[in-house]
Amino acid sequence: MVSLWQFFGLPDPEAGQGSQRSKPVLAAPAEPVSIQQHIAPPPEAKLISAEAPKSPEPVGVKPPRKLVPLGWQGPVTADGEPFHDLGALHQPTPTRPNRALRYVAPDSMNRIPTREIGTRVLQGDTVIVDLRPLVHMDTHQTVCRRELKQLSDEVGVGVFALDAEDKLLLLPGNDVVVDVYSHELGLGNLLSL
């Protein structure tokens, strides 16, 4: 009977302990004929083996270590590789936004703070001016539009109408890009799909 170790092709660890335990000795099985005995190795293999005999590889050889990235601040494994602990809670320091979208409507005296809008636009804020509360004051709406046009010329940005009646006006902030070729506003185009 063949032992479990011989079945897997491993040396039997208890084979050297013959004096402690007696095992029944079995007749050696006939040697199996392998296919490799009948096939000649390729000629290149003979040349390689004749020129440089292979030395057996040491058992404890480890693959080369990976280099730790430059500036790595995190932990390192026992093998010297950087360890990325995904469970660690590292919250980046919160940054304050430097740009905003501002909504401006006329105050109780029906005025629009154009100078303050100008400073915000120069800082990069995008401003939407709503002239709809001045629904019964057409001349006052025209004056507000003219003031915003003069402000946009001073600041160097354009004024864009967001509705057909020119009552919602947009002043993009400094370094804000506005697409003027695609005139698709609102949800109508999205809902028609």
C-alpha positions in Angstrom: 0.0 0.0 0.0 1.3 3.4 -0.9 1.4 6.1 1.8 -0.2 9.5 1.4 3.2 11.1 1.1 4.2 8.9 -1.8 0.8 9.6 -3.5 1.6 13.3 -3.7 5.2 12.6 -4.6 6.7 13.9 -1.3 9.3 12.2 0.9 7.9 10.4 3.8 8.9 12.1 7.0 8.5 8.9 9.0 10.7 6.9 6.8 13.8 7.8 8.8 12.2 6.5 12.0 12.5 2.8 11.2 13.6 1.8 14.7 10.7 3.4 16.4 7.9 2.1 14.2 8.0 -1.0 12.1 6.2 -0.8 8.8 5.5 -3.7 6.6 7.8 -3.7 3.6 6.1 -3.9 0.3 7.5 -5.0 -3.0 8.6 -2.0 -5.1 6.1 -1.3 -7.9 7.3 -1.6 -11.4 8.7 1.7 -12.6 6.2 3.6 -14.7 7.3 4.5 -18.2 7.1 8.2 -18.8 6.6 9.9 -22.1 9.6 12.1 -21.5 12.0 9.1 -21.6 11.0 8.5 -25.2 11.2 12.1 -26.4 14.6 13.6 -27.0 15.1 17.1 -25.7 15.4 19.9 -28.2 19.0 20.6 -29.4 18.9 24.1 -27.9 18.3 22.7 -24.5 21.4 20.4 -24.8 23.5 23.4 -25.7 22.3 25.5 -22.9 22.7 22.7 -20.3 26.2 21.9 -21.7 27.4 25.5 -21.6 26.0 26.7 -18.3 24.8 24.1 -15.8 22.0 25.5 -13.7 22.7 25.8 -10.0 19.9 25.0 -7.7 18.0 28.0 -6.5 18.2 28.6 -2.8 14.9 27.9 -1.0 14.7 31.2 1.0 15.3 33.6 -1.9 12.7 36.5 -2.0 11.9 38.5 -5.0 13.5 41.9 -5.1 11.9 44.5 -2.9 9.8 47.3 -4.4 11.1 50.7 -3.8 9.2 52.9 -1.4 7.9 56.0 -3.4 9.7 59.2 -2.8 8.0 61.2 0.0 6.1 58.1 1.4 4.9 59.0 4.9 2.7 55.9 5.5 3.6 52.6 7.1 5.8 50.0 5.5 5.3 46.2 5.6 7.9 43.7 6.8 9.0 43.2 3.2 9.7 46.9 2.8 6.7 47.7 0.6 4.5 50.7 1.3 1.3 49.7 3.1 -1.9 51.5 2.2 -4.3 51.2 5.1 -7.7 51.8 3.6 -9.3 51.7 7.1 -7.4 54.7 8.3 -9.4 57.9 8.6 -7.4 60.7 7.1 -9.6 63.6 6.3 -8.0 66.3 4.2 -8.1 69.7 5.7 -11.2 71.4 4.5 -10.6 74.1 2.0 -12.8 77.1 1.6 -14.1 77.6 -1.9 -12.8 80.7 -3.6 -15.6 81.1 -6.0 -19.4 81.2 -5.6 -22.6 81.5 -7.5 -24.4 84.6 -6.2 -28.1 85.5 -6.6 -28.9 89.2 -6.5 -32.4 90.8 -6.5 -33.3 94.4 -6.1 -33.5 95.6 -2.5 -36.5 97.3 -0.9 -35.7 100.6 -2.7 -35.5 98.7 -6.0 -31.7 99.2 -6.4 -29.1 96.8 -7.5 -25.6 97.0 -5.9 -23.6 97.2 -9.1 -20.2 98.2 -7.4 -20.4 95.2 -5.1 -21.3 92.9 -8.0 -18.3 94.2 -9.8 -15.9 93.3 -7.0 -17.4 89.9 -6.7 -17.1 89.3 -10.4 -13.4 90.3 -10.3 -12.9 87.8 -7.5 -14.3 85.0 -9.7 -17.9 84.8 -8.4 -20.6 84.3 -11.0 -23.6 86.6 -10.4 -27.2 86.1 -11.5 -29.3 89.3 -11.3 -33.0 88.8 -11.1 -35.0 91.8 -12.4 -38.4 90.0 -12.2 -39.5 91.8 -9.0 -39.5 95.0 -11.1 -42.3 93.6 -13.2 -44.3 96.9 -13.4 -41.3 99.2 -13.8 -40.2 98.8 -17.4 -38.1 101.9 -17.4 -36.4 101.0 -14.1 -35.6 97.5 -15.6 -34.0 99.3 -18.6 -31.9 101.5 -16.3 -30.7 98.4 -14.3 -29.8 96.6 -17.5 -27.8 99.7 -18.7 -25.9 99.8 -15.4 -25.1 96.1 -15.6 -23.9 96.6 -19.2 -21.7 99.5 -18.1 -20.3 97.4 -15.3 -19.6 94.5 -17.6 -17.7 96.8 -19.9 -15.6 98.1 -17.0 -14.9 94.6 -15.6 -14.3 93.0 -19.0 -17.0 90.2 -18.9 -20.2 89.8 -20.9 -23.8 89.9 -19.7 -25.9 87.0 -20.7 -29.7 86.7 -20.6 -31.0 83.5 -19.2 -34.6 84.0 -20.3 -36.4 85.4 -23.3 -37.6 88.5 -21.5 -34.0 89.6 -20.3 -35.1 89.6 -16.7 -32.6 87.0 -15.5 -29.1 88.2 -16.3 -25.8 86.3 -15.8 -22.4 87.9 -15.2 -19.7 85.2 -15.3 -16.8 85.6 -12.9 -13.3 86.3 -13.8 -11.7 83.3 -15.6 -15.1 81.6 -16.0 -15.8 80.1 -19.4 -19.2 80.5 -20.9 -20.3 78.5 -24.0 -21.9 81.0 -26.3 -22.5 78.7 -29.3 -24.8 76.2 -27.6 -28.0 78.0 -26.7 -29.8 75.2 -24.9 -31.1 76.4 -21.6 -33.6 74.8 -19.2 -34.9 71.3 -18.9 -36.9 71.3 -22.1 -34.2 69.7 -24.1 -33.5 67.1 -21.5 -37.2 66.2 -21.1 -37.7 65.8 -24.8 -35.2 63.0 -25.1 
